[in-house]
């Protein structure tokens, strides 16, 4: 979500892509007997295809990305329920579980290090590559970027495809955390993802979506929810916390961005 948000599009289908990816791994590996490597590859390809379809619809019909991706997310959710027969599937190849959660480095599961590696890669791409700089330029002003010779549609399409690809990768890792997949569990992550992205835009690089800030925001949100759970508060507090965090994060990011624009 962070990649496409940086250039002005918002992918509401990202949680559905995560769920679809995890369910594809489970269905192909458990039900159909595919080797885990081929099941993972199929899930990643499916995520990229979703991103390509999102990009084609958004750019060809010039429709707001929120509308297209919201509809696409609902469609994918229905598709996932169909091919998974609305069942939770367990028994995924233990090699994926060992590669994600069972194996530890410095006492911490590998899933944590994967997340840091992905965040570091995004940070490097945004900060030190021509493609990343074009993405930032498009996010600041599409018309100015177009007049400067940047192929704006190509940049937007690449960001949307990359976003769905990362969502599919997250789904693979999600399946590896439990060795099972649920056709609806991933949908709960769409609000925390937006909250983390906007909250991250208030730190490290204020006024701009950035990977290090999002990492800090994720662990702030997780720590907050964990603390509230340890206090014995009811489960509905999680929705209150995430919803409130999103509102505050959006407000703060807009205030910071407005202040920077006035200073500029």
N, C-alpha and C positions, 0 to 999 in steps of 0.2 A: 504494500500500500504506500510505503514511504517514497518509492521511486516515482510512481505516477503522480502522487500528490505534489511533489517538488515542481512539476511542470504544469500544475493547474488542473489535473484530472483527479477524480476520486473514485476508487474501485470498490463498490459496495458488494461485489461478488466474491471478494477474496476469501471470506469465511466459507462460502459454499465450495469454492475451489479446493480449499484445505480438506473439507469433509469428503468431497468427491475423490480426491487423490488418495486419502487414507482408505476409503472403501474400495477403490480399484485395487490397491495393493492386497487387501484382504480377500476380495472376490477372486482375483486372478491367482493368488498364491494358495489360498485355502480350498476354495471350491473347484477351481479349474486345474490346480496342480502345476501352475507355471513356476519356474525357478524364481526366487525372490528378486534376482537382479533384473530379469525381464519384466516382472510385475512393477518394480520401481520405475524402470524406464518408461513403461506404458503410462504410468501415472504422471510422470513429468511431461511427457509429450501431450497428454490430455490437457494439462494445465496451460501449456503454451498455445494449444489450439483455441482454448477459451479466450486467452488474451488476444489472439489474432482476430477472432470473431468480434470481440468487444471493440477492438481498434477499427475494424472495417465498418461496423455499424456507426460508431461515433464519428468517424472522419468522413464517411461517404454521405451520411444523412445529416451531418452537422447537428446532432442532438446532444444535449447535455449529458456528460458522462455519468452523472448520478442516476439518471433515468434508465439509461441503457444497462448499466452494471447492476442496478437494483432488479430490473426485470431478468437479466441473465442469471443473477444469483438465485432468484426464485425458480427459474427454469431448471438450473443445475441441481437444486435441492430436490425437485420432483424427479428428475432423471436418476439421481442417486438412490432415492427411495425405491424407484422402480427396479434398477438392476441389482440392488442389494436386498430386494424383497422386504424392505423395512426391518431387517434383522441386524442385531449386533453379531459380528463375526469375530471369533477368537481363534487362536491357533496359528497365528502368523509365524513364519520361519524365525526361530530363535536367533539366527544370525543377525537379523535386523535389530532385535531387542538388545543383543550384546553390543552392536555397533552404535546404539543410541543411548541407552540408559544403564545397562548392566556393567559395562566397562567404565572404569574411572581413571582419571588422570589428576594427580595431586589431590585425590580424595573426592573429586567432583565428577559427576557423570559427563560423558562426552557431549551430550546434548547442549550443555552450557557452553562448551568450547566451540561447538558448531555455530551457535548463535553469535558468539563474539567474532568468529571468523567471517561470517556473513556480514555483520555490521562493519567490520574493518574493511572488507572488500568494497562495500557501498561507499564508505567514507573516502577511501582512496580514489574510487572512480569519480566521485563528485569533486574532489579537491585537486586531482593531479592528472586527469585525462581530458582530452579534447571533447569526447562524447559527454562527459559529466559537465563540463563547462557550458556546452550547448544546451544541455538540459536545464541548467540553472538560468541561462539567458532566456530560454523559452518561457520558463516559469515567471520571470520578471515582467515579460511583455511579449506576447506572441507576434503582434504586428511589427514591433520594432525588430524582433528577431528575424521575421520574414524579410523585411526591408534590408536587413544586414546580410542576406544571402543564406541564412540557415533554412534548411528544409524542415519546416516546423511539423508538418504532418508525419514525416518519417521519424522525427524525434519523439513525437507523442505516441506513435504506434509502437516504437521500440520500448518505451517506458511501460505501456500497458501490457505488452507481451511479457516483459521482464517481471512485472508485478505479479501476473498470474503464474509465471514459472516459479517465482519464490513462494507463492501460496501453495503450489503443488509440492514443492520441496518441504515446506512446513508440514503438509499433510503426511508425507512419508515419515518424517521425524515423529510426528504425533502418533502414527501407527506403531512406531518402534518403541514408544514409551511404555506401552501396556501389552503389546503383542496382540491387540484387538482393535476393532474399528466399530464406531457407532454412527449410524446415518444422520444423526442430528446433533451430536455433541459439539462439533466444531462451530456451529452457528453462534454459539455464545461468545465467540472471540471477536466478532466484528466491532462491537462497541469498545472493548479494551484496546483494540488496534488503533482506532481513531483517537481515543483518549491519549494513548502513548505518543502517537505522531504529533498531535497538537501540543501536548505538554512538553515534548522534546524540543519543540520550536521556540520555547521560552528559555532554553539553556544552551550552553556551548556556542551556538551560532544564533543568537536571539533574532526572532522574526523570520527564520528560515528553517524549513524541515531539514533535519540532519540526523545521521545514524547514531553518533555518540549520545546526543540528547535523548533520542528515542530509547536507547538501551537503559539510560538512567531512569527515564520515565517508567519503563516496563517494571523495573525492580522496585521503584517507588510504589507503583500500583499493587504489585504482588505482595510487597511487605505490608502495605496497608490492609489488604484483604486478609492476609494471614493473621495479622494482629487483631483485627476485628473478630475473626473466627475463634482465636484463642481466648478472647474475652467472653465467648459464649453467646454472641449476638446471633439473631436469626438470619437465615439465608437471604432474606429479602434485602438485607443491608448491602449485599454485594451489588445489586442493581442500583441502589441509592448511591453507593460510593462511585461506581463507574460512571453513572449518568452525571453526577455532580462534578466528577473530575473532568469529564468531557466538556461540560459547560464552562467551567473555570479555565480549562486549558485553551479553548477557542477564544474566550474573552481576553486572556492574557497574551496569546500569540498575536491577536489583532492589535492590541494596545502597543505591544513592542514593535510590530511592523509599522504601525502608524507613526510612532515616535521616530523610528529610523528614517522613514520617508521624509518627515519634516526636517530632520537634521541634514539629510542629503540635499 
